[in-house]
């Protein structure tokens, strides 16, 4: 027990410090760019994002994708769907010491990685796990398939990137596209533009 307690205490301190550091480095949206801890993202023209809108964008941003004409025709008055893009940054506080560990935090608890209000049932399939990059940062691209709360076939694509910095704690980035199979190709175009606009900074 004497050996375990100091380790638990140290992990708790690291988590608190990491959280405080991220809070101190606030997200700024200016001149069609989102700037945050260790990154800057150039936004495609005409997009408006919400900063820290929910748990998926606590240290990043959230972009609600507008309803398509067919969606509005089927549901008059519809202003928002389960289609969105979210970006978040998290410090490694000892729980994500590598890219593989960050990916495992999702694949080992797939249902828990998706907000409960989005999923119709717990039947979620990992349809892909591929090498990727976020700017110059090594990453993995996860593809999840499930039925959303509207009982529609849905796709969730997640870019998990691990910025292992030399003189500071690593930062893990999560870029998420949540959409339907029907709208995937169109929404993937917006997602790709945000992905292309990502750059690492020295913060």
C-alpha positions as CSV (number, residue, x, y, z in Angstrom):
1,X,0.0,0.0,0.0
2,X,2.8,2.6,0.8
3,X,4.0,2.1,-2.8
4,X,0.6,2.5,-4.4
5,X,-0.6,5.6,-2.6
6,X,2.2,7.9,-3.8
7,X,1.6,6.8,-7.4
8,X,-2.1,7.5,-7.2
9,X,-1.4,10.9,-5.6
10,X,1.1,11.7,-8.4
11,X,-1.4,10.7,-11.1
12,X,-4.1,12.9,-9.5
13,X,-1.7,15.9,-9.4
14,X,-0.6,15.4,-13.0
15,X,-4.3,15.3,-14.1
16,X,-5.1,18.5,-12.2
17,X,-2.0,20.3,-13.5
18,X,-2.8,19.2,-17.1
19,X,-6.4,20.4,-16.8
20,X,-5.2,23.7,-15.4
21,X,-2.7,24.2,-18.2
22,X,-5.3,23.6,-20.8
23,X,-7.7,26.0,-19.2
24,X,-5.1,28.7,-19.0
25,X,-4.4,28.3,-22.8
26,X,-7.9,29.3,-23.9
27,X,-9.3,28.7,-27.4
28,X,-9.5,31.8,-29.6
29,X,-11.5,32.2,-32.8
30,X,-10.3,35.1,-34.9
31,X,-9.9,35.9,-38.6
32,X,-11.3,32.5,-39.6
33,X,-8.7,30.7,-37.5
34,X,-9.1,28.7,-34.3
35,X,-6.0,28.9,-32.0
36,X,-5.4,26.7,-29.0
37,X,-2.8,24.7,-27.0
38,X,-0.2,23.7,-29.6
39,X,-2.4,24.2,-32.7
40,X,-4.0,26.6,-35.1
41,X,-6.7,25.6,-37.6
42,X,-7.7,27.6,-40.6
43,X,-11.5,27.3,-41.1
44,X,-13.1,27.0,-44.5
45,X,-15.0,30.2,-45.5
46,X,-18.5,30.7,-44.1
47,X,-18.2,28.3,-41.2
48,X,-19.2,29.4,-37.6
49,X,-17.9,27.3,-34.7
50,X,-18.8,27.2,-31.0
51,X,-15.9,27.1,-28.5
52,X,-16.1,24.6,-25.6
53,X,-19.7,23.8,-26.5
54,X,-19.8,20.4,-24.9
55,X,-17.7,17.5,-23.5
56,X,-16.4,16.7,-27.0
57,X,-15.1,20.2,-27.5
58,X,-14.1,21.3,-24.0
59,X,-10.7,22.6,-25.2
60,X,-11.6,23.0,-28.8
61,X,-14.7,23.8,-31.0
62,X,-18.0,22.4,-32.2
63,X,-19.5,22.8,-35.6
64,X,-23.1,21.8,-36.2
65,X,-23.5,20.8,-39.8
66,X,-26.7,22.4,-41.4
67,X,-29.7,20.2,-42.2
68,X,-29.9,19.1,-45.8
69,X,-33.0,20.1,-47.9
70,X,-34.3,16.5,-47.7
71,X,-34.1,16.5,-43.9
72,X,-36.0,19.7,-43.7
73,X,-38.6,18.5,-46.1
74,X,-39.1,15.3,-44.0
75,X,-39.2,17.2,-40.8
76,X,-40.5,20.9,-41.2
77,X,-38.9,23.2,-38.7
78,X,-35.8,21.1,-38.3
79,X,-32.8,23.3,-37.4
80,X,-30.3,20.7,-36.1
81,X,-29.4,17.1,-36.7
82,X,-26.9,14.5,-35.3
83,X,-24.4,15.7,-37.9
84,X,-21.5,17.7,-36.6
85,X,-17.7,18.1,-36.4
86,X,-16.0,18.4,-33.0
87,X,-12.4,19.1,-32.1
88,X,-10.8,18.7,-28.7
89,X,-7.3,18.9,-27.2
90,X,-6.2,17.0,-24.1
91,X,-2.9,16.8,-22.1
92,X,-1.4,13.4,-21.4
93,X,-1.7,13.1,-17.6
94,X,-0.1,9.7,-17.6
95,X,-3.3,7.9,-18.9
96,X,-2.4,8.4,-22.6
97,X,1.4,7.9,-22.8
98,X,1.3,7.0,-26.5
99,X,-0.8,7.2,-29.6
100,X,-1.7,3.6,-29.1
101,X,-3.0,4.3,-25.6
102,X,-5.1,7.2,-26.8
103,X,-6.7,5.0,-29.5
104,X,-7.3,2.3,-27.0
105,X,-9.2,4.7,-24.8
106,X,-11.8,4.7,-27.5
107,X,-11.6,1.1,-28.9
108,X,-11.7,-0.4,-25.4
109,X,-14.9,1.5,-24.6
110,X,-16.6,2.3,-27.9
111,X,-20.1,2.9,-26.5
112,X,-18.7,5.2,-23.8
113,X,-16.8,7.2,-26.3
114,X,-20.0,8.4,-28.0
115,X,-22.5,10.7,-26.3
116,X,-25.5,8.6,-25.1
117,X,-28.1,10.9,-26.7
118,X,-26.7,10.1,-30.2
119,X,-26.8,6.3,-30.1
120,X,-30.0,4.3,-30.6
121,X,-28.5,1.0,-29.3
122,X,-25.1,-0.3,-28.1
123,X,-24.5,-2.2,-31.4
124,X,-21.4,-0.2,-32.6
125,X,-19.0,-1.6,-35.1
126,X,-15.4,-0.6,-35.5
127,X,-15.3,-0.5,-39.3
128,X,-11.7,0.8,-39.7
129,X,-8.5,1.7,-37.8
130,X,-6.0,3.2,-40.2
131,X,-2.7,5.2,-40.0
132,X,-3.2,8.9,-40.6
133,X,-1.7,12.3,-39.9
134,X,-3.1,15.5,-38.5
135,X,-0.8,18.1,-40.1
136,X,2.6,16.8,-39.2
137,X,1.4,14.9,-36.1
138,X,1.2,11.0,-36.3
139,X,-2.4,9.9,-35.9
140,X,-4.9,7.1,-36.4
141,X,-8.3,7.3,-38.2
142,X,-11.1,5.3,-36.6
143,X,-14.4,4.6,-38.4
144,X,-17.4,3.6,-36.3
145,X,-20.8,2.5,-37.6
146,X,-24.0,2.4,-35.6
147,X,-27.7,3.4,-35.6
148,X,-28.2,6.9,-34.3
149,X,-31.1,8.2,-32.1
150,X,-33.2,8.8,-35.3
151,X,-32.7,5.1,-36.2
152,X,-30.6,6.1,-39.2
153,X,-27.4,4.3,-40.2
154,X,-24.6,6.6,-38.9
155,X,-20.9,6.9,-39.2
156,X,-18.5,8.4,-36.7
157,X,-14.9,9.1,-38.0
158,X,-12.3,10.1,-35.5
159,X,-8.8,11.3,-36.1
160,X,-6.7,10.7,-32.9
161,X,-3.3,12.5,-33.1
162,X,-0.5,12.4,-30.6
163,X,1.8,15.4,-30.4
164,X,4.8,14.1,-28.3
165,X,6.6,17.3,-27.6
166,X,10.2,17.3,-26.4
167,X,10.1,19.9,-23.6
168,X,6.5,19.6,-22.4
169,X,3.7,17.1,-21.8
170,X,2.2,15.5,-24.9
171,X,-1.0,16.8,-26.3
172,X,-3.6,14.5,-27.7
173,X,-6.0,15.8,-30.4
174,X,-9.4,14.4,-31.3
175,X,-11.1,15.5,-34.5
176,X,-14.6,13.9,-34.9
177,X,-17.0,13.8,-37.7
178,X,-20.5,12.5,-36.7
179,X,-22.9,12.0,-39.6
180,X,-25.3,9.7,-41.4
181,X,-24.3,7.2,-44.1
182,X,-26.5,9.2,-46.5
183,X,-24.6,12.5,-45.8
184,X,-21.2,11.0,-45.2
185,X,-19.5,11.9,-48.5
186,X,-20.8,15.5,-48.5
187,X,-19.9,16.1,-44.8
188,X,-16.5,14.4,-45.4
189,X,-15.6,17.3,-47.7
190,X,-16.0,19.8,-44.8
191,X,-14.2,17.5,-42.5
192,X,-11.3,17.2,-45.0
193,X,-11.0,21.0,-45.3
194,X,-10.7,21.4,-41.5
195,X,-8.2,18.5,-41.4
196,X,-6.1,20.3,-44.1
197,X,-6.2,23.6,-42.1
198,X,-4.5,22.1,-39.0
199,X,-1.0,23.2,-38.1
200,X,1.2,22.6,-35.0
201,X,2.4,25.6,-33.1
202,X,5.0,26.0,-30.3
203,X,2.5,26.8,-27.5
